[in-house]
């Protein structure tokens, strides 16, 4: 998300490549777009919460894959942080950090701290990576002033690439052996995954907490072709006693949430998401790891090692980007430490699970 008033004031075009993006951030840093005569602008910042900004800046150089940084090509699973593309991505991120275009606070601050930065008057935050600018206060006009940009690409790679997580089934209800009436419990779960109750546990009571569409209504995701389905009355995130905030079992088509009715409020960040989402859908990887289901033995074998590998890779990404580790001199040491932790053992198991499920 980039701050459009600054883009317009400086005569900047929406960036497509990593180099164009760099030039935008450099202009934010050096041309005083907030006009206060101080070099207080923060061109880009993120946080450690929820949305992984790493994918945004590293995917132009390497397929970052899933949450564990596993990707797949021609049926062969690999850890992204073992690839030369990861190294090239580090060079780009370090360049942004070195020139103070990406705040080093990105590696340590939580969402509350990012929110405080974004709410500053005058505006100091040029852009951020998040699902939307929803962390801005609900009545802050700047919610409408940040516009999404398409996923970046490196000209050598030749195409934009974004993280893609397919929908998969997850366990949301368990009936154990101590249940006195298993059939009744199962019927409850069965009701909850009906469409009607899946809507109820997200929006509340029909006609009271959410309203059905009337003639002339348009959806917040009209840009994606979704027809209007409902208008929420209850404000999401505020304390209430009407629904479970989608806790528990549910099955709900994307078209229901995507068809929420636009109320005309330009501070509705979902409309902004709808406007840019198509460019991300078009940048999905050709192959993805949908879900990996391990046996109990496999979990015992790799769970701790896998967690240590991810933690170490993320730690080193920050150390490389901030210059504590040298991308040229310490890269081989980084790869050797991955082997010591157990990367080869883990990838053997991961490939076995992938083959079992998808081949």
C-alpha positions in Angstrom: 0.0 0.0 0.0 1.4 3.4 -1.0 0.2 6.8 0.1 -1.4 8.3 -3.1 -1.3 12.0 -2.1 2.5 11.7 -2.0 2.6 9.8 -5.3 0.5 12.6 -6.9 2.5 15.4 -5.3 5.8 14.0 -6.6 4.4 13.0 -10.0 5.2 9.3 -9.4 3.7 6.4 -11.4 2.6 3.1 -9.8 5.7 0.9 -9.6 5.8 -2.6 -11.2 9.4 -3.6 -10.8 11.6 -3.7 -7.8 13.7 -0.9 -9.3 10.7 1.3 -9.9 9.6 0.6 -6.3 13.0 1.6 -5.1 12.8 4.9 -6.9 9.4 5.7 -5.4 10.7 5.1 -1.9 13.7 7.1 -2.6 11.5 10.0 -3.7 9.5 9.7 -0.5 12.7 9.9 1.5 14.4 12.8 -0.2 11.7 15.1 -1.5 9.8 16.0 1.6 6.3 14.9 0.4 4.6 15.8 3.7 5.9 19.4 3.2 6.9 20.1 6.8 10.6 20.8 5.9 11.8 17.9 8.0 13.4 14.6 6.9 10.9 12.7 9.0 9.3 10.5 6.3 9.3 6.7 6.7 9.0 5.5 3.1 8.1 1.9 4.0 7.5 0.0 7.2 5.9 -3.3 8.4 5.5 -5.2 11.5 6.0 -8.7 12.9 2.2 -9.4 13.1 0.0 -11.5 10.8 1.0 -10.6 7.2 4.5 -11.7 6.2 6.1 -8.6 4.5 9.1 -10.9 3.6 7.1 -12.4 0.8 6.4 -9.0 -0.8 10.1 -8.1 -1.1 11.6 -11.5 -1.6 9.1 -13.1 -4.0 10.5 -11.0 -6.9 13.7 -13.0 -6.6 12.6 -16.4 -5.3 9.3 -18.3 -4.7 9.0 -17.9 -1.0 6.4 -20.7 -0.8 4.2 -21.4 2.2 4.4 -20.3 5.8 7.5 -22.5 6.4 9.1 -21.1 3.2 8.7 -24.4 1.3 8.0 -24.1 -2.4 7.7 -26.7 -5.2 8.8 -26.9 -8.8 8.3 -29.9 -11.1 7.1 -31.9 -8.0 10.3 -31.3 -6.1 9.9 -29.5 -2.8 12.6 -27.1 -1.6 13.2 -24.6 1.2 13.4 -21.1 -0.3 16.1 -20.0 2.0 18.5 -22.5 0.5 18.2 -20.9 -3.0 20.4 -18.4 -4.7 17.3 -16.3 -5.3 16.9 -15.9 -1.5 20.4 -14.4 -1.5 19.5 -12.0 -4.2 16.4 -11.0 -2.3 18.5 -10.3 0.7 20.6 -7.9 -1.3 17.5 -6.0 -2.3 16.1 -5.8 1.2 19.5 -4.7 2.6 19.6 -2.0 -0.1 16.3 -0.6 1.2 17.4 -0.8 4.8 20.8 0.8 4.1 19.3 3.8 2.4 16.6 4.1 5.2 13.8 3.3 2.7 12.6 0.3 4.7 12.5 1.0 8.4 14.6 -1.4 10.4 11.8 -1.3 13.0 10.0 -3.6 10.5 12.0 -6.5 12.0 10.9 -5.9 15.6 7.8 -3.7 16.0 4.3 -5.1 16.5 1.1 -3.9 14.9 0.4 -1.4 17.7 3.7 0.3 17.0 3.0 0.3 13.3 -0.4 1.8 13.9 1.1 4.6 16.0 3.5 5.4 13.2 0.7 5.4 10.6 -1.5 7.7 12.7 1.1 10.4 13.1 0.2 13.9 12.1 1.5 15.0 9.7 1.7 11.8 7.7 5.1 10.2 7.9 4.4 6.7 6.6 4.7 6.3 2.8 3.6 2.7 2.6 3.2 -0.7 4.3 2.6 -4.4 3.6 -0.6 -5.7 5.1 -3.9 -7.2 4.1 -5.3 -3.7 4.1 -4.7 -0.4 5.8 -7.3 -1.5 8.4 -4.8 -0.8 11.2 -5.5 2.9 10.7 -8.2 4.3 13.0 -11.7 3.7 11.5 -12.4 7.4 11.0 -9.0 8.3 9.6 -9.4 9.7 6.1 -6.0 8.2 5.1 -7.7 4.8 5.0 -8.9 5.9 1.6 -5.6 7.6 0.6 -3.5 4.4 0.5 -3.8 2.5 -2.7 -2.6 -1.1 -3.3 0.0 -1.8 -5.9 0.4 -5.0 -7.9 3.0 -7.6 -6.8 6.5 -6.4 -7.8 8.7 -8.3 -10.1 12.4 -8.4 -10.8 13.1 -7.9 -14.5 15.5 -10.9 -14.6 12.8 -13.2 -13.2 10.4 -11.8 -15.8 7.0 -12.1 -14.1 5.4 -11.1 -10.8 4.9 -13.7 -8.2 2.8 -13.6 -5.0 2.2 -15.9 -2.1 -0.9 -18.1 -2.6 -2.6 -20.2 0.1 -5.3 -22.5 -1.2 -8.3 -23.1 0.9 -8.0 -26.4 2.8 -10.1 -28.1 5.4 -9.0 -27.6 9.1 -10.1 -29.3 12.3 -12.6 -27.0 14.1 -14.5 -29.5 16.3 -13.6 -32.7 18.0 -15.9 -35.2 19.7 -14.0 -37.3 22.2 -14.7 -40.6 23.9 -16.1 -38.9 27.0 -19.1 -37.4 25.1 -22.3 -38.9 26.4 -24.3 -38.2 23.3 -22.1 -38.5 20.3 -24.9 -38.3 17.7 -26.3 -35.1 19.2 -22.8 -33.6 19.2 -22.4 -34.6 15.6 -25.7 -33.1 14.6 -24.6 -29.8 16.2 -21.4 -29.8 14.1 -23.4 -30.7 11.0 -25.7 -27.7 11.6 -22.8 -25.3 12.2 -21.3 -26.2 8.7 -24.5 -25.4 7.0 -24.4 -22.1 5.0 -27.0 -20.5 7.2 -25.2 -21.1 10.4 -21.8 -20.3 8.9 -23.2 -16.9 8.1 -24.7 -16.6 11.6 -21.5 -17.4 13.4 -19.8 -14.6 11.4 -22.4 -11.9 11.1 -25.2 -12.7 13.6 -29.0 -12.7 13.2 -30.5 -12.2 9.8 -32.6 -9.0 9.5 -31.1 -7.7 12.8 -27.3 -8.0 12.7 -27.0 -8.2 8.9 -29.4 -7.2 6.2 -30.1 -8.8 2.8 -29.6 -6.8 -0.4 -32.1 -4.5 -2.0 -32.3 -3.3 -5.6 -29.4 -1.1 -6.6 -26.9 -2.5 -4.0 -23.4 -3.2 -5.2 -20.8 -5.4 -3.4 -17.5 -4.3 -2.0 -15.8 -6.7 -4.4 -17.8 -5.8 -7.5 -14.5 -5.4 -9.3 -14.1 -9.2 -8.9 -17.6 -9.9 -10.1 -19.2 -10.7 -6.8 -22.9 -10.0 -6.5 -24.3 -8.4 -3.4 -25.2 -10.8 -0.5 -25.5 -8.9 2.8 -24.9 -5.8 4.8 -23.3 -6.1 8.2 -24.9 -4.1 11.0 -22.7 -5.2 13.8 -19.2 -3.6 13.6 -16.5 -6.4 13.4 -14.1 -6.4 16.3 -16.3 -4.6 18.8 -17.6 -6.5 21.9 -21.0 -8.0 21.3 -23.1 -11.0 22.3 -24.6 -12.0 19.0 -22.1 -14.2 17.1 -18.9 -16.1 17.7 -16.7 -14.2 15.3 -16.5 -17.3 13.0 -15.2 -19.5 15.8 -15.8 -23.2 15.4 -16.9 -25.2 12.3 -18.1 -23.4 9.2 -18.2 -23.8 5.5 -18.9 -20.6 3.6 -18.4 -19.7 -0.1 -16.1 -16.8 -0.8 -18.9 -15.1 -2.7 -20.8 -14.5 0.6 -18.1 -12.4 2.2 -17.1 -11.0 -1.2 -20.6 -9.9 -1.8 -20.9 -7.7 1.3 -22.7 -4.5 0.2 -20.8 -1.3 -0.2 -22.3 1.4 2.0 -20.6 4.2 0.1 -18.1 4.9 2.8 -14.8 5.5 1.1 -13.0 4.5 4.4 -14.1 0.9 3.8 -10.8 -0.7 3.2 -12.3 -3.8 1.6 -13.2 -1.8 -1.5 -9.5 -1.0 -1.9 -8.7 -4.6 -1.5 -11.2 -5.5 -4.3 -9.6 -3.0 -6.6 -6.2 -4.5 -6.5 -6.8 -8.2 -5.8 -7.0 -9.3 -9.4 -3.4 -8.5 -10.0 -2.5 -10.8 -7.2 -4.7 -13.6 -8.4 -2.9 -13.4 -11.7 0.5 -13.8 -10.0 -0.1 -17.1 -8.3 2.8 -19.6 -8.6 2.3 -22.4 -11.2 2.8 -25.0 -8.4 1.8 -24.7 -4.8 1.9 -26.8 -1.7 -1.8 -26.9 -0.7 -1.4 -28.7 2.6 0.9 -31.3 4.2 -0.5 -33.9 6.6 2.2 -35.7 8.6 1.9 -38.9 10.5 2.5 -38.9 14.2 5.9 -40.4 13.7 6.8 -37.7 11.1 5.7 -35.0 13.4 7.8 -36.4 16.2 10.8 -36.6 13.9 10.8 -33.1 12.4 8.5 -30.7 14.3 11.1 -29.2 16.5 13.7 -29.1 13.8 11.3 -27.5 11.4 10.4 -24.7 13.9 14.1 -24.1 14.5 14.9 -23.9 10.8 12.2 -21.3 10.2 13.2 -19.2 13.2 16.8 -19.3 12.1 16.1 -18.3 8.5 14.0 -15.4 9.7 16.5 -14.3 12.2 19.3 -14.4 9.6 17.2 -12.5 7.1 17.0 -9.6 9.6 20.8 -10.0 10.4 21.7 -10.0 6.7 19.4 -7.1 5.9 20.7 -4.9 8.7 24.4 -5.7 8.0 25.1 -7.8 11.1 25.8 -10.7 8.8 27.6 -10.2 5.4 25.6 -11.5 2.4 28.8 -12.5 0.6 31.1 -13.7 3.4 28.5 -15.3 5.7 26.2 -17.0 3.2 28.1 -20.3 3.2 28.1 -20.3 7.0 24.3 -19.7 6.9 23.8 -22.7 4.6 26.1 -24.9 6.8 24.2 -24.0 9.9 20.9 -25.0 8.2 22.5 -28.5 7.6 23.6 -28.7 11.2 20.0 -27.9 12.4 18.7 -30.6 10.1 17.5 -29.2 6.8 18.3 -32.4 4.9 16.4 -34.6 7.3 13.4 -32.3 7.2 13.2 -31.9 3.4 13.4 -35.7 3.0 10.3 -36.1 5.2 8.5 -33.1 3.6 9.1 -34.6 0.1 7.8 -38.0 1.3 4.6 -36.4 2.6 4.2 -34.3 -0.6 4.6 -37.4 -2.8 2.2 -39.4 -0.7 -0.5 -36.7 -1.0 -0.1 -35.2 -4.5 1.7 -37.8 -6.6 
